[in-house]
Structure formats: structure tokens, C-alpha cells
Amino acid sequence: MPATRTSKAEVPTDQDFVRTLRGRLGKDPTDTDGLVALGVWLLDREEPDKALEVFHRVTRRDPDYPGIWNLKARAFEALGDAKSAAMCRKRDAASGE
């Protein structure tokens, strides 16, 4: 059975997360799971422009990546681009059919 975290000191920090992502993406810059994780992290830190750049990399590589169009819509909304957000939501709905 895997060890469980018992103290607050063992909880990973943003620094740990970024270090892990850098290592992962350093080995494979086209790792879509790593790119999506980075984009969500950027979006959560209110950096939608940078998140969108990362999400664009994902859709160029794998336009059918689950949920990517919804994430792009969130980034566009955060940037105030309702038209692009709506187009992404439409694409997301179409990919779910």
C-alpha cells in the first residue's frame, strides 16, 4: 500500500509542481498531459494569455484531447474574448458527439 501524507510539510508546493512539470516537459516538450497541466496551472494563476499559448500547442498536436476546447474557452473568457470562447465551446460540444 502506498504511503500516505501525514503532515502538512509533505504537501507539494507550487514550486514542486513546476519543477516536476519542467522536468517532464524537458524530456518531452510535446507531452500533451504535461502541457495541459501547465496550462491549467497558468489559468488558475490568472495568466490566461500564457495558458492560451500552451493550449494552442495542445490543439495543434491533438485537437481531440479531452476537455481542451473547454479550457481554451475559459482562457478566452478570462481575456474578454467572448466570441472566441463561444467558438471553442461549440467545438467542445461537437467533439462530445
N, CA, C and O atoms as CSV, one atom per row, in Angstrom:
chain,resi,resn,atom,element,x,y,z
A,1,MET,N,N,0.848,-1.176,0.000
A,1,MET,CA,C,0.000,0.000,0.000
A,1,MET,C,C,0.894,1.239,0.000
A,1,MET,O,O,1.865,1.295,0.755
A,2,PRO,N,N,0.572,2.259,-0.858
A,2,PRO,CA,C,1.411,3.451,-0.921
A,2,PRO,C,C,1.344,4.244,0.379
A,2,PRO,O,O,0.334,4.235,1.083
A,3,ALA,N,N,2.430,4.918,0.672
A,3,ALA,CA,C,2.477,5.757,1.872
A,3,ALA,C,C,1.519,6.925,1.726
A,3,ALA,O,O,1.319,7.441,0.626
A,4,THR,N,N,0.935,7.335,2.825
A,4,THR,CA,C,0.039,8.487,2.808
A,4,THR,C,C,0.744,9.662,3.445
A,4,THR,O,O,1.646,9.498,4.266
A,5,ARG,N,N,0.326,10.828,3.062
A,5,ARG,CA,C,0.910,12.041,3.624
A,5,ARG,C,C,0.272,12.288,4.991
A,5,ARG,O,O,-0.950,12.266,5.138
A,6,THR,N,N,1.112,12.518,5.964
A,6,THR,CA,C,0.599,12.693,7.315
A,6,THR,C,C,0.838,14.085,7.868
A,6,THR,O,O,0.210,14.467,8.855
A,7,SER,N,N,1.725,14.847,7.261
A,7,SER,CA,C,1.986,16.184,7.780
A,7,SER,C,C,1.844,17.208,6.670
A,7,SER,O,O,1.990,16.908,5.485
A,8,LYS,N,N,1.559,18.408,7.091
A,8,LYS,CA,C,1.402,19.494,6.136
A,8,LYS,C,C,2.707,19.758,5.375
A,8,LYS,O,O,2.677,20.208,4.230
A,9,ALA,N,N,3.830,19.483,5.999
A,9,ALA,CA,C,5.132,19.718,5.368
A,9,ALA,C,C,5.330,18.839,4.136
A,9,ALA,O,O,6.138,19.172,3.268
A,10,GLU,N,N,4.614,17.731,4.045
A,10,GLU,CA,C,4.775,16.814,2.934
A,10,GLU,C,C,3.909,17.171,1.728
A,10,GLU,O,O,4.051,16.556,0.672
A,11,VAL,N,N,3.026,18.139,1.861
A,11,VAL,CA,C,2.158,18.534,0.758
A,11,VAL,C,C,2.995,19.260,-0.285
A,11,VAL,O,O,3.725,20.193,0.049
A,12,PRO,N,N,2.898,18.844,-1.545
A,12,PRO,CA,C,3.698,19.504,-2.588
A,12,PRO,C,C,3.329,20.982,-2.726
A,12,PRO,O,O,2.172,21.368,-2.564
A,13,THR,N,N,4.321,21.780,-3.021
A,13,THR,CA,C,4.119,23.209,-3.223
A,13,THR,C,C,4.020,23.499,-4.718
A,13,THR,O,O,4.262,22.623,-5.548
A,14,ASP,N,N,3.666,24.731,-5.047
A,14,ASP,CA,C,3.679,25.142,-6.455
A,14,ASP,C,C,5.074,24.955,-7.041
A,14,ASP,O,O,5.225,24.567,-8.199
A,15,GLN,N,N,6.080,25.231,-6.234
A,15,GLN,CA,C,7.454,25.080,-6.689
A,15,GLN,C,C,7.745,23.627,-7.067
A,15,GLN,O,O,8.393,23.359,-8.079
A,16,ASP,N,N,7.260,22.689,-6.243
A,16,ASP,CA,C,7.432,21.265,-6.548
A,16,ASP,C,C,6.729,20.908,-7.851
A,16,ASP,O,O,7.268,20.187,-8.691
A,17,PHE,N,N,5.519,21.426,-7.998
A,17,PHE,CA,C,4.713,21.145,-9.190
A,17,PHE,C,C,5.415,21.647,-10.447
A,17,PHE,O,O,5.529,20.924,-11.437
A,18,VAL,N,N,5.878,22.881,-10.399
A,18,VAL,CA,C,6.552,23.473,-11.553
A,18,VAL,C,C,7.857,22.737,-11.853
A,18,VAL,O,O,8.182,22.502,-13.016
A,19,ARG,N,N,8.594,22.379,-10.824
A,19,ARG,CA,C,9.836,21.633,-11.024
A,19,ARG,C,C,9.548,20.295,-11.713
A,19,ARG,O,O,10.268,19.899,-12.629
A,20,THR,N,N,8.507,19.610,-11.275
A,20,THR,CA,C,8.129,18.333,-11.884
A,20,THR,C,C,7.713,18.529,-13.340
A,20,THR,O,O,8.106,17.760,-14.217
A,21,LEU,N,N,6.917,19.561,-13.586
A,21,LEU,CA,C,6.488,19.838,-14.966
A,21,LEU,C,C,7.668,20.183,-15.856
A,21,LEU,O,O,7.754,19.703,-16.987
A,22,ARG,N,N,8.568,21.003,-15.363
A,22,ARG,CA,C,9.757,21.368,-16.159
A,22,ARG,C,C,10.556,20.132,-16.532
A,22,ARG,O,O,11.014,19.992,-17.665
A,23,GLY,N,N,10.717,19.238,-15.566
A,23,GLY,CA,C,11.436,18.006,-15.844
A,23,GLY,C,C,10.727,17.153,-16.878
A,23,GLY,O,O,11.347,16.610,-17.792
A,24,ARG,N,N,9.437,17.048,-16.718
A,24,ARG,CA,C,8.639,16.237,-17.646
A,24,ARG,C,C,8.655,16.819,-19.052
A,24,ARG,O,O,8.880,16.103,-20.027
A,25,LEU,N,N,8.412,18.129,-19.150
A,25,LEU,CA,C,8.377,18.778,-20.468
A,25,LEU,C,C,9.777,18.933,-21.053
A,25,LEU,O,O,9.934,19.031,-22.270
A,26,GLY,N,N,10.791,18.956,-20.196
A,26,GLY,CA,C,12.163,18.994,-20.687
A,26,GLY,C,C,12.519,17.708,-21.412
A,26,GLY,O,O,13.252,17.723,-22.401
A,27,LYS,N,N,11.999,16.604,-20.917
A,27,LYS,CA,C,12.241,15.305,-21.552
A,27,LYS,C,C,11.416,15.144,-22.820
A,27,LYS,O,O,11.871,14.545,-23.795
A,28,ASP,N,N,10.196,15.683,-22.802
A,28,ASP,CA,C,9.296,15.561,-23.954
A,28,ASP,C,C,8.436,16.819,-24.069
A,28,ASP,O,O,7.369,16.887,-23.458
A,29,PRO,N,N,8.878,17.816,-24.842
A,29,PRO,CA,C,8.135,19.076,-24.957
A,29,PRO,C,C,6.766,18.929,-25.619
A,29,PRO,O,O,5.971,19.870,-25.625
A,30,THR,N,N,6.496,17.762,-26.169
A,30,THR,CA,C,5.191,17.542,-26.814
A,30,THR,C,C,4.240,16.729,-25.928
A,30,THR,O,O,3.185,16.295,-26.391
A,31,ASP,N,N,4.600,16.523,-24.674
A,31,ASP,CA,C,3.779,15.760,-23.722
A,31,ASP,C,C,2.472,16.511,-23.480
A,31,ASP,O,O,2.446,17.490,-22.734
A,32,THR,N,N,1.397,16.059,-24.103
A,32,THR,CA,C,0.129,16.793,-24.016
A,32,THR,C,C,-0.426,16.840,-22.601
A,32,THR,O,O,-0.985,17.861,-22.200
A,33,ASP,N,N,-0.286,15.761,-21.831
A,33,ASP,CA,C,-0.777,15.788,-20.449
A,33,ASP,C,C,-0.020,16.836,-19.630
A,33,ASP,O,O,-0.620,17.574,-18.847
A,34,GLY,N,N,1.280,16.895,-19.813
A,34,GLY,CA,C,2.084,17.888,-19.119
A,34,GLY,C,C,1.739,19.307,-19.543
A,34,GLY,O,O,1.675,20.216,-18.716
A,35,LEU,N,N,1.517,19.487,-20.848
A,35,LEU,CA,C,1.141,20.813,-21.348
A,35,LEU,C,C,-0.209,21.261,-20.792
A,35,LEU,O,O,-0.372,22.418,-20.403
A,36,VAL,N,N,-1.176,20.344,-20.755
A,36,VAL,CA,C,-2.493,20.700,-20.212
A,36,VAL,C,C,-2.367,21.064,-18.735
A,36,VAL,O,O,-2.969,22.039,-18.286
A,37,ALA,N,N,-1.589,20.289,-17.977
A,37,ALA,CA,C,-1.388,20.600,-16.556
A,37,ALA,C,C,-0.770,21.988,-16.392
A,37,ALA,O,O,-1.180,22.754,-15.520
A,38,LEU,N,N,0.212,22.310,-17.227
A,38,LEU,CA,C,0.840,23.625,-17.173
A,38,LEU,C,C,-0.170,24.715,-17.515
A,38,LEU,O,O,-0.225,25.742,-16.837
A,39,GLY,N,N,-0.968,24.503,-18.557
A,39,GLY,CA,C,-1.963,25.491,-18.952
A,39,GLY,C,C,-2.999,25.743,-17.872
A,39,GLY,O,O,-3.367,26.891,-17.624
A,40,VAL,N,N,-3.471,24.696,-17.233
A,40,VAL,CA,C,-4.447,24.852,-16.141
A,40,VAL,C,C,-3.812,25.598,-14.977
A,40,VAL,O,O,-4.445,26.461,-14.370
A,41,TRP,N,N,-2.566,25.270,-14.665
A,41,TRP,CA,C,-1.861,25.960,-13.583
A,41,TRP,C,C,-1.754,27.449,-13.897
A,41,TRP,O,O,-1.991,28.285,-13.025
A,42,LEU,N,N,-1.401,27.782,-15.128
A,42,LEU,CA,C,-1.304,29.192,-15.531
A,42,LEU,C,C,-2.669,29.880,-15.472
A,42,LEU,O,O,-2.776,31.020,-15.022
A,43,LEU,N,N,-3.697,29.190,-15.924
A,43,LEU,CA,C,-5.046,29.752,-15.908
A,43,LEU,C,C,-5.490,30.022,-14.472
A,43,LEU,O,O,-6.085,31.061,-14.184
A,44,ASP,N,N,-5.200,29.092,-13.586
A,44,ASP,CA,C,-5.549,29.274,-12.172
A,44,ASP,C,C,-4.776,30.410,-11.519
A,44,ASP,O,O,-5.217,30.957,-10.508
A,45,ARG,N,N,-3.645,30.765,-12.076
A,45,ARG,CA,C,-2.840,31.862,-11.548
A,45,ARG,C,C,-3.101,33.164,-12.301
A,45,ARG,O,O,-2.306,34.103,-12.252
A,46,GLU,N,N,-4.222,33.194,-12.990
A,46,GLU,CA,C,-4.678,34.390,-13.704
A,46,GLU,C,C,-3.676,34.862,-14.750
A,46,GLU,O,O,-3.389,36.053,-14.869
A,47,GLU,N,N,-3.155,33.902,-15.501
A,47,GLU,CA,C,-2.284,34.200,-16.637
A,47,GLU,C,C,-2.890,33.549,-17.889
A,47,GLU,O,O,-2.283,32.662,-18.490
A,48,PRO,N,N,-4.099,34.001,-18.276
A,48,PRO,CA,C,-4.803,33.345,-19.382
A,48,PRO,C,C,-4.092,33.460,-20.722
A,48,PRO,O,O,-4.236,32.584,-21.574
A,49,ASP,N,N,-3.327,34.529,-20.920
A,49,ASP,CA,C,-2.602,34.667,-22.185
A,49,ASP,C,C,-1.553,33.572,-22.331
A,49,ASP,O,O,-1.420,32.971,-23.398
A,50,LYS,N,N,-0.809,33.315,-21.259
A,50,LYS,CA,C,0.196,32.246,-21.296
A,50,LYS,C,C,-0.471,30.873,-21.365
A,50,LYS,O,O,0.002,29.981,-22.069
A,51,ALA,N,N,-1.574,30.711,-20.631
A,51,ALA,CA,C,-2.308,29.441,-20.667
A,51,ALA,C,C,-2.794,29.154,-22.083
A,51,ALA,O,O,-2.714,28.021,-22.557
A,52,LEU,N,N,-3.297,30.183,-22.752
A,52,LEU,CA,C,-3.808,30.015,-24.109
A,52,LEU,C,C,-2.705,29.587,-25.069
A,52,LEU,O,O,-2.937,28.752,-25.944
A,53,GLU,N,N,-1.518,30.145,-24.918
A,53,GLU,CA,C,-0.387,29.723,-25.754
A,53,GLU,C,C,-0.128,28.229,-25.587
A,53,GLU,O,O,0.104,27.516,-26.563
A,54,VAL,N,N,-0.170,27.764,-24.344
A,54,VAL,CA,C,0.058,26.344,-24.070
A,54,VAL,C,C,-1.077,25.503,-24.650
A,54,VAL,O,O,-0.826,24.461,-25.256
A,55,PHE,N,N,-2.329,25.947,-24.468
A,55,PHE,CA,C,-3.467,25.193,-25.003
A,55,PHE,C,C,-3.427,25.143,-26.532
A,55,PHE,O,O,-3.831,24.144,-27.127
A,56,HIS,N,N,-2.946,26.203,-27.166
A,56,HIS,CA,C,-2.787,26.185,-28.629
A,56,HIS,C,C,-1.799,25.088,-29.042
A,56,HIS,O,O,-2.009,24.403,-30.042
A,57,ARG,N,N,-0.736,24.931,-28.274
A,57,ARG,CA,C,0.233,23.859,-28.572
A,57,ARG,C,C,-0.443,22.495,-28.504
A,57,ARG,O,O,-0.160,21.610,-29.312
A,58,VAL,N,N,-1.333,22.334,-27.540
A,58,VAL,CA,C,-2.032,21.056,-27.389
A,58,VAL,C,C,-2.951,20.808,-28.581
A,58,VAL,O,O,-2.952,19.712,-29.143
A,59,THR,N,N,-3.736,21.815,-28.973
A,59,THR,CA,C,-4.694,21.587,-30.062
A,59,THR,C,C,-4.007,21.422,-31.409
A,59,THR,O,O,-4.543,20.759,-32.297
A,60,ARG,N,N,-2.828,22.017,-31.573
A,60,ARG,CA,C,-2.085,21.767,-32.815
A,60,ARG,C,C,-1.623,20.311,-32.877
A,60,ARG,O,O,-1.575,19.711,-33.951
A,61,ARG,N,N,-1.289,19.760,-31.729
A,61,ARG,CA,C,-0.802,18.381,-31.667
A,61,ARG,C,C,-1.946,17.366,-31.607
A,61,ARG,O,O,-1.898,16.331,-32.273
A,62,ASP,N,N,-2.969,17.664,-30.810
A,62,ASP,CA,C,-4.076,16.729,-30.604
A,62,ASP,C,C,-5.375,17.502,-30.393
A,62,ASP,O,O,-5.761,17.750,-29.251
A,63,PRO,N,N,-6.059,17.888,-31.478
A,63,PRO,CA,C,-7.283,18.690,-31.340
A,63,PRO,C,C,-8.435,17.948,-30.655
A,63,PRO,O,O,-9.439,18.560,-30.289
A,64,ASP,N,N,-8.291,16.646,-30.484
A,64,ASP,CA,C,-9.330,15.862,-29.819
A,64,ASP,C,C,-8.997,15.553,-28.363
A,64,ASP,O,O,-9.655,14.716,-27.745
A,65,TYR,N,N,-7.985,16.218,-27.810
A,65,TYR,CA,C,-7.626,15.991,-26.414
A,65,TYR,C,C,-8.845,16.322,-25.549
A,65,TYR,O,O,-9.408,17.409,-25.679
A,66,PRO,N,N,-9.262,15.409,-24.672
A,66,PRO,CA,C,-10.486,15.616,-23.873
A,66,PRO,C,C,-10.464,16.906,-23.053
A,66,PRO,O,O,-9.552,17.137,-22.259
A,67,GLY,N,N,-11.477,17.734,-23.258
A,67,GLY,CA,C,-11.662,18.952,-22.483
A,67,GLY,C,C,-10.842,20.151,-22.914
A,67,GLY,O,O,-10.993,21.233,-22.347
A,68,ILE,N,N,-9.979,19.985,-23.903
A,68,ILE,CA,C,-9.084,21.087,-24.270
A,68,ILE,C,C,-9.842,22.303,-24.796
A,68,ILE,O,O,-9.437,23.437,-24.540
A,69,TRP,N,N,-10.923,22.086,-25.521
A,69,TRP,CA,C,-11.670,23.226,-26.071
A,69,TRP,C,C,-12.390,23.991,-24.975
A,69,TRP,O,O,-12.553,25.207,-25.078
A,70,ASN,N,N,-12.820,23.309,-23.941
A,70,ASN,CA,C,-13.433,23.986,-22.802
A,70,ASN,C,C,-12.383,24.817,-22.055
A,70,ASN,O,O,-12.664,25.931,-21.613
A,71,LEU,N,N,-11.191,24.276,-21.922
A,71,LEU,CA,C,-10.115,25.035,-21.277
A,71,LEU,C,C,-9.743,26.266,-22.099
A,71,LEU,O,O,-9.511,27.343,-21.549
A,72,LYS,N,N,-9.688,26.101,-23.408
A,72,LYS,CA,C,-9.394,27.260,-24.261
A,72,LYS,C,C,-10.501,28.306,-24.122
A,72,LYS,O,O,-10.224,29.505,-24.110
A,73,ALA,N,N,-11.742,27.857,-24.018
A,73,ALA,CA,C,-12.861,28.789,-23.842
A,73,ALA,C,C,-12.695,29.575,-22.543
A,73,ALA,O,O,-12.926,30.783,-22.519
A,74,ARG,N,N,-12.298,28.901,-21.467
A,74,ARG,CA,C,-12.073,29.592,-20.190
A,74,ARG,C,C,-10.984,30.648,-20.323
A,74,ARG,O,O,-11.105,31.743,-19.772
A,75,ALA,N,N,-9.932,30.324,-21.047
A,75,ALA,CA,C,-8.838,31.288,-21.229
A,75,ALA,C,C,-9.312,32.491,-22.045
A,75,ALA,O,O,-9.026,33.636,-21.696
A,76,PHE,N,N,-10.035,32.223,-23.128
A,76,PHE,CA,C,-10.548,33.330,-23.940
A,76,PHE,C,C,-11.501,34.210,-23.130
A,76,PHE,O,O,-11.465,35.436,-23.239
A,77,GLU,N,N,-12.356,33.578,-22.316
A,77,GLU,CA,C,-13.268,34.366,-21.474
A,77,GLU,C,C,-12.494,35.255,-20.514
A,77,GLU,O,O,-12.849,36.417,-20.313
A,78,ALA,N,N,-11.443,34.712,-19.924
A,78,ALA,CA,C,-10.632,35.497,-18.992
A,78,ALA,C,C,-9.958,36.673,-19.686
A,78,ALA,O,O,-9.650,37.684,-19.054
A,79,LEU,N,N,-9.732,36.535,-20.990
A,79,LEU,CA,C,-9.141,37.617,-21.768
A,79,LEU,C,C,-10.192,38.574,-22.328
A,79,LEU,O,O,-9.856,39.572,-22.966
A,80,GLY,N,N,-11.468,38.262,-22.085
A,80,GLY,CA,C,-12.544,39.117,-22.558
A,80,GLY,C,C,-12.950,38.880,-23.998
A,80,GLY,O,O,-13.610,39.727,-24.599
A,81,ASP,N,N,-12.570,37.747,-24.562
A,81,ASP,CA,C,-12.887,37.424,-25.955
A,81,ASP,C,C,-14.035,36.419,-25.995
A,81,ASP,O,O,-13.827,35.216,-26.153
A,82,ALA,N,N,-15.252,36.945,-25.846
A,82,ALA,CA,C,-16.441,36.095,-25.773
A,82,ALA,C,C,-16.694,35.335,-27.073
A,82,ALA,O,O,-17.165,34.198,-27.045
A,83,LYS,N,N,-16.384,35.955,-28.210
A,83,LYS,CA,C,-16.623,35.309,-29.499
A,83,LYS,C,C,-15.754,34.052,-29.661
A,83,LYS,O,O,-16.254,33.000,-30.058
A,84,SER,N,N,-14.476,34.161,-29.357
A,84,SER,CA,C,-13.581,33.002,-29.452
A,84,SER,C,C,-13.960,31.944,-28.417
A,84,SER,O,O,-13.882,30.746,-28.689
A,85,ALA,N,N,-14.370,32.393,-27.228
A,85,ALA,CA,C,-14.790,31.449,-26.191
A,85,ALA,C,C,-16.003,30.650,-26.669
A,85,ALA,O,O,-16.070,29.436,-26.476
A,86,ALA,N,N,-16.953,31.333,-27.288
A,86,ALA,CA,C,-18.149,30.655,-27.792
A,86,ALA,C,C,-17.794,29.646,-28.883
A,86,ALA,O,O,-18.359,28.554,-28.931
A,87,MET,N,N,-16.864,30.012,-29.752
A,87,MET,CA,C,-16.438,29.091,-30.816
A,87,MET,C,C,-15.786,27.842,-30.211
A,87,MET,O,O,-16.007,26.730,-30.692
A,88,CYS,N,N,-14.994,28.024,-29.171
A,88,CYS,CA,C,-14.351,26.887,-28.510
A,88,CYS,C,C,-15.383,26.003,-27.818
A,88,CYS,O,O,-15.280,24.777,-27.864
A,89,ARG,N,N,-16.371,26.613,-27.181
A,89,ARG,CA,C,-17.425,25.819,-26.525
A,89,ARG,C,C,-18.212,25.023,-27.562
A,89,ARG,O,O,-18.598,23.880,-27.320
A,90,LYS,N,N,-18.442,25.637,-28.711
A,90,LYS,CA,C,-19.139,24.940,-29.791
A,90,LYS,C,C,-18.306,23.743,-30.258
A,90,LYS,O,O,-18.841,22.655,-30.471
A,91,ARG,N,N,-17.025,23.944,-30.411
A,91,ARG,CA,C,-16.122,22.864,-30.830
A,91,ARG,C,C,-16.094,21.766,-29.767
A,91,ARG,O,O,-16.071,20.580,-30.097
A,92,ASP,N,N,-16.096,22.165,-28.481
A,92,ASP,CA,C,-16.098,21.203,-27.392
A,92,ASP,C,C,-17.371,20.358,-27.426
A,92,ASP,O,O,-17.317,19.142,-27.247
A,93,ALA,N,N,-18.509,21.002,-27.654
A,93,ALA,CA,C,-19.783,20.282,-27.716
A,93,ALA,C,C,-19.807,19.320,-28.902
A,93,ALA,O,O,-20.319,18.205,-28.798
A,94,ALA,N,N,-19.253,19.758,-30.020
A,94,ALA,CA,C,-19.228,18.913,-31.224
A,94,ALA,C,C,-18.318,17.707,-31.031
A,94,ALA,O,O,-18.585,16.636,-31.575
A,95,SER,N,N,-17.251,17.871,-30.266
A,95,SER,CA,C,-16.329,16.742,-30.065
A,95,SER,C,C,-16.907,15.707,-29.116
A,95,SER,O,O,-16.428,14.574,-29.070
A,96,GLY,N,N,-17.926,16.081,-28.361
A,96,GLY,CA,C,-18.556,15.156,-27.448
A,96,GLY,C,C,-19.635,14.297,-28.078
A,96,GLY,O,O,-20.197,13.416,-27.428
A,97,GLU,N,N,-19.920,14.555,-29.337
A,97,GLU,CA,C,-20.997,13.800,-30.013
A,97,GLU,C,C,-20.546,12.438,-30.435
A,97,GLU,O,O,-21.326,11.681,-31.013
